[in-house]
Amino acid sequence: MTEIRTFEPEDTFSVIKLASQTLTEKYNPSLFAYFYETNPDGFIVANLNHKIIGFLIGVKINNQKTKILMISVSPQHQKQKIGTKLLEEFIKRTQKEEINTIELEVRIDNHKAIQFYEKYGFRKIIKIKEFYQDNKDAYTMQLRF
């Protein structure tokens, strides 16, 4: 059974490996330690049989807003509701802190991700030109409760 839990420092290598396999952007490995140190409750992982199969990193912007920076699920575990479990846990943690807004950026051509977020009530609020390292555009999406 998949366990959704807070990231632990010993998860670092597995998260970096998964990010390199699934995310278009390339990140400095020290960034993951920084996110954990600054907002440990916003860094959650999906663990199956002692293996990290997904993660979500969110940061608190202020007392009203959090932002999802990354979400990733291993290719062999996609379409198994792992992303759903990660997102639902993050939403639950956000609401527990009485924060009323979650934002994220998504590539405008990532229709699968956009549909996924819209299913949870996120809506597109703005288009950002050349947001990504490869100069692709993004939408900022927002969920308010």
DAMO-V737950 format. One record per pair of residues at least 24 apart in sequence whose C-alpha atoms are under 10 Angstrom apart, sorted by the first residue. I is the first residue (numbers start at 0). GAP is how many residues later the second one is. D is the distance in whole Angstrom. If there is no record, write none. Layout:
i=[I,I]
gap=[GAP,GAP]
d=[D,D]
//
This chain:
i=[0,0,0,1,1,1,1,1,1,1,1,1,1,1,2,2,2,2,2,2,2,2,2,2,3,3,3,3,3,3,3,3,3,3,3,3,4,4,4,4,4,4,4,4,4,5,5,5,5,5,5,5,5,5,5,6,6,6,6,6,6,6,6,6,6,6,6,6,6,7,7,7,7,7,7,8,8,8,10,10,10,10,10,11,11,12,13,13,13,13,13,14,14,14,14,14,14,14,14,16,16,17,17,17,17,17,17,17,17,18,18,18,18,18,18,18,19,20,20,20,20,21,21,21,21,21,21,22,22,22,22,23,23,23,24,24,24,25,31,34,34,40,40,40,41,41,41,41,41,41,41,41,41,42,42,42,42,42,42,43,43,43,43,43,44,44,44,44,44,44,45,45,45,45,45,45,46,47,52,52,52,52,53,53,53,53,53,54,54,54,54,55,55,55,55,55,56,56,57,57,57,57,57,58,58,58,59,59,59,60,60,60,60,61,61,62,62,62,62,62,63,63,63,63,63,63,63,63,64,64,64,64,64,64,64,64,64,64,65,65,65,65,65,65,65,65,65,65,65,66,66,66,66,66,66,66,66,67,67,67,67,68,68,68,68,69,69,69,82,83,83,83,86,86,87,90,90,90,94,97,98,98,99,99,99,100,100,100,100,101,101,101,101,101,102,102,102,102,102,103,103,103,103,103,103,104,104,104,104,104,104,104,104,105,105,105,105,105,105,105,106,106,106,106,106,106,106,107,107,107,107,107,108,108,108,108,109,109,113,113,116,116,116,117,117,120]
gap=[46,47,48,43,44,45,46,47,48,49,50,51,80,83,42,43,44,45,46,47,49,79,82,83,40,41,42,43,44,48,50,51,78,81,82,85,36,38,39,40,41,42,50,81,84,30,34,35,36,37,38,39,40,49,50,25,29,33,34,35,36,37,38,39,40,45,48,49,50,25,28,32,35,36,37,24,27,28,34,36,39,40,41,24,40,39,37,38,39,40,41,30,36,37,38,39,40,41,57,35,57,34,35,36,37,54,55,56,57,35,36,51,52,53,54,55,52,51,52,53,54,32,49,50,51,52,53,47,48,49,50,108,109,110,107,108,109,107,25,24,34,49,52,53,24,25,26,27,47,48,49,51,52,25,26,27,28,43,47,27,42,43,45,46,26,27,28,37,40,41,26,27,36,37,39,40,35,29,24,25,29,30,24,28,29,31,32,27,28,31,32,27,30,31,33,34,29,33,32,36,44,45,46,35,43,44,34,39,42,38,40,41,42,37,39,34,35,36,37,38,30,33,34,35,36,37,38,80,29,33,34,35,36,37,38,77,78,79,24,25,28,33,34,35,36,37,38,76,77,27,34,35,36,37,38,74,75,34,35,36,37,34,35,36,37,34,35,36,33,32,33,36,30,33,32,29,52,54,50,47,45,46,43,44,45,41,42,43,44,39,40,41,42,43,37,38,39,40,41,34,35,36,37,38,39,26,27,32,33,34,35,36,37,25,26,31,32,33,34,35,24,25,29,30,31,32,33,28,29,30,31,32,27,28,29,30,28,29,25,27,24,25,26,24,25,24]
d=[9,6,8,10,6,6,5,8,10,10,10,9,8,9,8,6,5,6,9,9,10,10,9,10,7,6,5,6,9,10,9,9,9,7,7,8,9,9,6,6,7,8,9,9,9,9,7,6,8,6,4,6,9,9,10,10,7,7,8,9,6,5,6,9,10,10,8,9,9,10,8,9,9,9,9,8,8,10,9,10,10,9,7,10,10,10,8,6,9,9,10,8,10,7,8,8,7,10,9,10,10,8,8,8,9,7,8,6,9,9,9,9,9,7,9,9,10,9,10,8,9,10,9,7,7,7,7,9,9,7,10,9,9,9,7,7,8,9,9,7,10,9,8,9,9,9,8,10,10,7,10,8,9,10,10,9,10,10,9,10,7,10,8,8,10,9,10,10,10,7,10,8,7,9,8,7,10,10,7,9,8,10,9,7,7,10,8,9,8,7,10,8,6,7,10,8,10,9,8,10,9,9,9,10,10,10,9,9,9,10,10,9,10,8,10,8,8,6,9,9,10,9,8,5,6,6,9,10,9,10,6,6,5,6,7,10,10,9,10,10,7,7,8,6,5,6,9,10,10,10,8,5,5,6,9,10,9,7,6,5,8,9,6,8,10,9,9,10,9,8,10,9,9,9,9,10,9,10,8,10,9,8,8,6,5,7,6,4,7,8,6,5,7,9,7,6,4,6,9,10,8,6,5,7,9,9,10,10,6,6,4,6,9,9,9,9,5,5,7,7,8,8,7,6,4,6,9,8,6,5,6,9,9,8,8,10,9,10,9,9,8,9,9,9,9,9]
//
